[in-house]
Amino acid sequence: MNIFQSSTADPEFLIRFTEVSSYIPGRIRLRSKKLVGNPKLSQQIYKELATFKEIQSVEISILTGSLLILYEPEILRTNGKLAKMEEYIRVKAGRK
């Protein structure tokens, strides 16, 4: 199953099963218990996020359930879906 095709389509799927650990424009860290010990899900998420040219790098730890996304804010915001996801994460993190 492709997590970005189906009822869980697009990067917003990530915000449904993760908690925002930290947010600074250009750096987002999410955490999810579903990633702990789950290399298949980790690989799937990595593969899908890596297809977005607006995202510089993705690091996932199946030991901690951590997902780190690095990006240039101005570039990421040219993609409507990613910009919407970043805004949701910013608000969830309590940033102005």
TIRO-2110 file (N, C-alpha, C; in Angstrom, 1 decimal):
// TIRO-2110
0.8, -1.2, 0.0, N, 1, A
0.0, 0.0, 0.0, CA, 1, A
0.9, 1.2, 0.0, C, 1, A
0.5, 2.2, -0.9, N, 2, A
1.2, 3.5, -0.9, CA, 2, A
0.5, 4.4, 0.0, C, 2, A
1.2, 4.9, 1.0, N, 3, A
0.5, 5.8, 2.0, CA, 3, A
0.1, 7.1, 1.4, C, 3, A
0.6, 7.5, 0.3, N, 4, A
0.2, 8.8, -0.3, CA, 4, A
-0.8, 8.6, -1.4, C, 4, A
-1.3, 7.4, -1.6, N, 5, A
-2.4, 7.1, -2.6, CA, 5, A
-3.4, 6.3, -1.9, C, 5, A
-4.6, 6.8, -1.7, N, 6, A
-5.7, 6.1, -1.0, CA, 6, A
-6.3, 7.1, -0.1, C, 6, A
-7.0, 6.7, 0.9, N, 7, A
-7.7, 7.6, 1.9, CA, 7, A
-6.7, 8.3, 2.7, C, 7, A
-5.4, 7.9, 2.7, N, 8, A
-4.4, 8.6, 3.5, CA, 8, A
-3.5, 9.4, 2.6, C, 8, A
-4.0, 9.7, 1.4, N, 9, A
-3.2, 10.4, 0.4, CA, 9, A
-2.5, 11.7, 0.9, C, 9, A
-1.4, 12.0, 0.3, N, 10, A
-0.6, 13.2, 0.5, CA, 10, A
0.1, 13.3, 1.8, C, 10, A
1.1, 14.2, 1.9, N, 11, A
1.9, 14.3, 3.1, CA, 11, A
1.1, 14.5, 4.4, C, 11, A
-0.1, 15.0, 4.3, N, 12, A
-0.9, 15.2, 5.5, CA, 12, A
-1.1, 13.9, 6.3, C, 12, A
-1.0, 12.8, 5.7, N, 13, A
-1.0, 11.5, 6.4, CA, 13, A
-0.1, 11.5, 7.6, C, 13, A
1.1, 12.1, 7.4, N, 14, A
2.1, 12.1, 8.5, CA, 14, A
1.5, 12.8, 9.7, C, 14, A
0.8, 13.8, 9.6, N, 15, A
0.3, 14.6, 10.7, CA, 15, A
-0.8, 13.8, 11.5, C, 15, A
-1.4, 12.8, 10.8, N, 16, A
-2.4, 12.1, 11.4, CA, 16, A
-1.9, 11.0, 12.4, C, 16, A
-0.7, 10.6, 12.2, N, 17, A
-0.2, 9.5, 13.1, CA, 17, A
1.1, 9.9, 13.8, C, 17, A
1.4, 11.2, 13.8, N, 18, A
2.6, 11.6, 14.4, CA, 18, A
2.3, 12.8, 15.4, C, 18, A
3.2, 13.0, 16.3, N, 19, A
3.2, 14.1, 17.2, CA, 19, A
4.3, 15.0, 16.9, C, 19, A
4.1, 16.3, 17.0, N, 20, A
5.1, 17.3, 16.6, CA, 20, A
6.0, 17.4, 17.8, C, 20, A
7.3, 17.0, 17.6, N, 21, A
8.3, 17.1, 18.6, CA, 21, A
8.9, 18.5, 18.7, C, 21, A
9.2, 19.0, 17.5, N, 22, A
9.8, 20.3, 17.4, CA, 22, A
9.6, 20.9, 16.0, C, 22, A
9.5, 22.2, 15.9, N, 23, A
9.4, 22.9, 14.6, CA, 23, A
10.2, 24.2, 14.6, C, 23, A
11.0, 24.3, 13.7, N, 24, A
11.7, 25.5, 13.4, CA, 24, A
11.7, 25.6, 11.9, C, 24, A
11.3, 26.8, 11.3, N, 25, A
11.3, 26.8, 9.8, CA, 25, A
12.5, 26.2, 9.2, C, 25, A
12.3, 25.2, 8.4, N, 26, A
13.4, 24.5, 7.7, CA, 26, A
13.8, 23.1, 8.4, C, 26, A
13.2, 22.9, 9.6, N, 27, A
13.5, 21.7, 10.4, CA, 27, A
12.2, 21.3, 11.2, C, 27, A
11.7, 20.1, 10.8, N, 28, A
10.6, 19.6, 11.5, CA, 28, A
11.0, 18.2, 12.1, C, 28, A
10.7, 18.0, 13.4, N, 29, A
10.8, 16.6, 14.0, CA, 29, A
9.5, 16.2, 14.4, C, 29, A
9.1, 15.0, 13.9, N, 30, A
7.9, 14.3, 14.3, CA, 30, A
8.2, 13.0, 15.0, C, 30, A
7.3, 12.5, 15.9, N, 31, A
7.5, 11.3, 16.5, CA, 31, A
6.2, 10.4, 16.4, C, 31, A
6.4, 9.1, 16.3, N, 32, A
5.3, 8.2, 16.2, CA, 32, A
5.7, 6.8, 16.7, C, 32, A
4.8, 6.3, 17.6, N, 33, A
5.1, 4.9, 18.1, CA, 33, A
5.0, 3.9, 17.0, C, 33, A
4.2, 4.3, 15.9, N, 34, A
4.1, 3.3, 14.8, CA, 34, A
5.4, 3.1, 14.0, C, 34, A
6.3, 4.0, 14.2, N, 35, A
7.6, 3.9, 13.5, CA, 35, A
8.6, 3.0, 14.3, C, 35, A
8.4, 2.9, 15.6, N, 36, A
9.3, 2.1, 16.4, CA, 36, A
9.3, 0.7, 16.0, C, 36, A
10.4, 0.2, 15.6, N, 37, A
10.6, -1.2, 15.2, CA, 37, A
9.8, -1.6, 13.9, C, 37, A
9.5, -0.6, 13.1, N, 38, A
8.8, -0.8, 11.9, CA, 38, A
9.6, -0.4, 10.7, C, 38, A
10.6, -1.1, 10.2, N, 39, A
11.4, -0.7, 9.1, CA, 39, A
10.6, -0.6, 7.8, C, 39, A
9.6, -1.4, 7.6, N, 40, A
8.8, -1.4, 6.4, CA, 40, A
8.1, 0.0, 6.3, C, 40, A
7.4, 0.4, 7.3, N, 41, A
6.7, 1.7, 7.3, CA, 41, A
7.8, 2.9, 7.2, C, 41, A
8.9, 2.7, 7.9, N, 42, A
9.9, 3.7, 7.8, CA, 42, A
10.4, 3.9, 6.3, C, 42, A
10.7, 2.8, 5.7, N, 43, A
11.2, 2.8, 4.3, CA, 43, A
10.1, 3.4, 3.4, C, 43, A
8.9, 3.1, 3.6, N, 44, A
7.8, 3.6, 2.7, CA, 44, A
7.7, 5.1, 2.9, C, 44, A
7.7, 5.6, 4.1, N, 45, A
7.6, 7.0, 4.3, CA, 45, A
8.8, 7.7, 3.7, C, 45, A
10.0, 7.2, 4.0, N, 46, A
11.2, 7.8, 3.4, CA, 46, A
11.1, 7.8, 1.9, C, 46, A
10.8, 6.8, 1.3, N, 47, A
10.7, 6.7, -0.2, CA, 47, A
9.7, 7.7, -0.7, C, 47, A
8.6, 7.9, -0.1, N, 48, A
7.6, 8.8, -0.5, CA, 48, A
8.0, 10.2, -0.3, C, 48, A
8.5, 10.6, 0.9, N, 49, A
9.0, 11.9, 1.1, CA, 49, A
10.1, 12.3, 0.2, C, 49, A
11.0, 11.4, -0.1, N, 50, A
12.1, 11.7, -0.9, CA, 50, A
11.7, 12.1, -2.3, C, 50, A
10.5, 11.8, -2.7, N, 51, A
10.1, 12.1, -4.1, CA, 51, A
9.8, 13.6, -4.2, C, 51, A
9.6, 14.3, -3.0, N, 52, A
9.3, 15.7, -3.1, CA, 52, A
10.6, 16.5, -3.2, C, 52, A
10.7, 17.2, -4.4, N, 53, A
12.0, 17.9, -4.6, CA, 53, A
12.1, 19.1, -3.6, C, 53, A
11.0, 19.5, -3.0, N, 54, A
11.1, 20.6, -2.0, CA, 54, A
11.7, 20.2, -0.7, C, 54, A
11.8, 18.9, -0.4, N, 55, A
12.4, 18.4, 0.8, CA, 55, A
13.8, 18.1, 0.6, C, 55, A
14.7, 18.6, 1.4, N, 56, A
16.2, 18.4, 1.3, CA, 56, A
16.6, 17.0, 1.8, C, 56, A
16.1, 16.7, 3.0, N, 57, A
16.5, 15.4, 3.5, CA, 57, A
15.5, 14.9, 4.5, C, 57, A
15.4, 13.6, 4.7, N, 58, A
14.5, 12.9, 5.6, CA, 58, A
15.4, 11.9, 6.4, C, 58, A
15.2, 11.9, 7.7, N, 59, A
15.9, 10.9, 8.5, CA, 59, A
14.9, 10.3, 9.4, C, 59, A
14.8, 8.9, 9.5, N, 60, A
13.9, 8.2, 10.3, CA, 60, A
14.6, 7.2, 11.2, C, 60, A
14.2, 7.3, 12.4, N, 61, A
14.8, 6.3, 13.4, CA, 61, A
13.7, 5.3, 13.8, C, 61, A
13.9, 4.1, 13.6, N, 62, A
12.9, 3.1, 14.0, CA, 62, A
13.2, 2.7, 15.5, C, 62, A
14.3, 3.2, 16.0, N, 63, A
14.6, 2.9, 17.5, CA, 63, A
13.8, 3.9, 18.3, C, 63, A
13.7, 5.2, 17.9, N, 64, A
13.0, 6.2, 18.7, CA, 64, A
11.7, 6.6, 18.1, C, 64, A
11.4, 6.2, 16.9, N, 65, A
10.1, 6.6, 16.3, CA, 65, A
10.2, 8.1, 15.8, C, 65, A
11.4, 8.6, 15.5, N, 66, A
11.6, 10.0, 15.2, CA, 66, A
11.7, 10.1, 13.7, C, 66, A
11.1, 11.2, 13.2, N, 67, A
11.2, 11.5, 11.7, CA, 67, A
11.6, 13.0, 11.6, C, 67, A
12.8, 13.2, 11.0, N, 68, A
13.3, 14.5, 10.9, CA, 68, A
13.3, 14.9, 9.4, C, 68, A
12.7, 16.1, 9.1, N, 69, A
12.5, 16.6, 7.8, CA, 69, A
13.3, 17.9, 7.7, C, 69, A
14.2, 18.0, 6.8, N, 70, A
14.9, 19.3, 6.6, CA, 70, A
14.6, 19.8, 5.2, C, 70, A
14.4, 21.2, 5.1, N, 71, A
14.0, 21.8, 3.9, CA, 71, A
14.3, 23.3, 3.9, C, 71, A
14.3, 23.9, 2.8, N, 72, A
14.3, 25.4, 2.7, CA, 72, A
12.9, 25.9, 2.7, C, 72, A
12.5, 26.7, 3.7, N, 73, A
11.1, 27.1, 3.8, CA, 73, A
10.5, 27.8, 2.5, C, 73, A
11.3, 28.6, 1.9, N, 74, A
10.8, 29.3, 0.7, CA, 74, A
10.5, 28.3, -0.4, C, 74, A
11.3, 27.3, -0.6, N, 75, A
11.2, 26.3, -1.6, CA, 75, A
10.0, 25.4, -1.3, C, 75, A
10.0, 24.9, 0.0, N, 76, A
8.9, 24.0, 0.4, CA, 76, A
7.5, 24.7, 0.2, C, 76, A
7.4, 25.9, 0.5, N, 77, A
6.1, 26.6, 0.4, CA, 77, A
5.6, 26.8, -1.0, C, 77, A
6.4, 26.5, -2.0, N, 78, A
5.9, 26.6, -3.4, CA, 78, A
5.0, 25.4, -3.7, C, 78, A
5.0, 24.4, -2.9, N, 79, A
4.2, 23.2, -3.0, CA, 79, A
3.0, 23.4, -2.1, C, 79, A
1.8, 23.5, -2.6, N, 80, A
0.6, 23.8, -1.8, CA, 80, A
0.4, 22.8, -0.7, C, 80, A
0.5, 21.5, -1.0, N, 81, A
0.3, 20.5, 0.0, CA, 81, A
1.3, 20.5, 1.1, C, 81, A
2.6, 20.7, 0.7, N, 82, A
3.6, 20.8, 1.8, CA, 82, A
3.5, 22.0, 2.6, C, 82, A
3.1, 23.1, 2.0, N, 83, A
2.9, 24.4, 2.7, CA, 83, A
1.8, 24.3, 3.7, C, 83, A
0.8, 23.6, 3.3, N, 84, A
-0.4, 23.4, 4.2, CA, 84, A
0.1, 22.5, 5.4, C, 84, A
0.9, 21.4, 5.1, N, 85, A
1.4, 20.6, 6.2, CA, 85, A
2.3, 21.3, 7.1, C, 85, A
3.2, 22.2, 6.6, N, 86, A
4.1, 22.9, 7.4, CA, 86, A
3.3, 23.9, 8.3, C, 86, A
2.3, 24.5, 7.8, N, 87, A
1.5, 25.5, 8.6, CA, 87, A
0.8, 24.7, 9.7, C, 87, A
0.2, 23.6, 9.4, N, 88, A
-0.5, 22.8, 10.5, CA, 88, A
0.5, 22.4, 11.6, C, 88, A
1.7, 22.0, 11.2, N, 89, A
2.8, 21.6, 12.2, CA, 89, A
3.2, 22.8, 13.0, C, 89, A
3.3, 24.0, 12.3, N, 90, A
3.7, 25.2, 13.0, CA, 90, A
2.7, 25.6, 14.1, C, 90, A
1.4, 25.5, 13.7, N, 91, A
0.4, 25.8, 14.7, CA, 91, A
0.4, 24.8, 15.8, C, 91, A
0.5, 23.5, 15.5, N, 92, A
0.5, 22.4, 16.5, CA, 92, A
1.7, 22.6, 17.4, C, 92, A
2.8, 23.1, 16.9, N, 93, A
4.0, 23.3, 17.8, CA, 93, A
3.9, 24.5, 18.6, C, 93, A
2.8, 25.3, 18.4, N, 94, A
2.6, 26.6, 19.2, CA, 94, A
3.5, 27.7, 18.7, C, 94, A
4.0, 27.7, 17.5, N, 95, A
4.8, 28.8, 17.0, CA, 95, A
4.0, 29.8, 16.3, C, 95, A
4.5, 31.0, 16.3, N, 96, A
3.8, 32.1, 15.6, CA, 96, A
4.5, 32.4, 14.3, C, 96, A
END
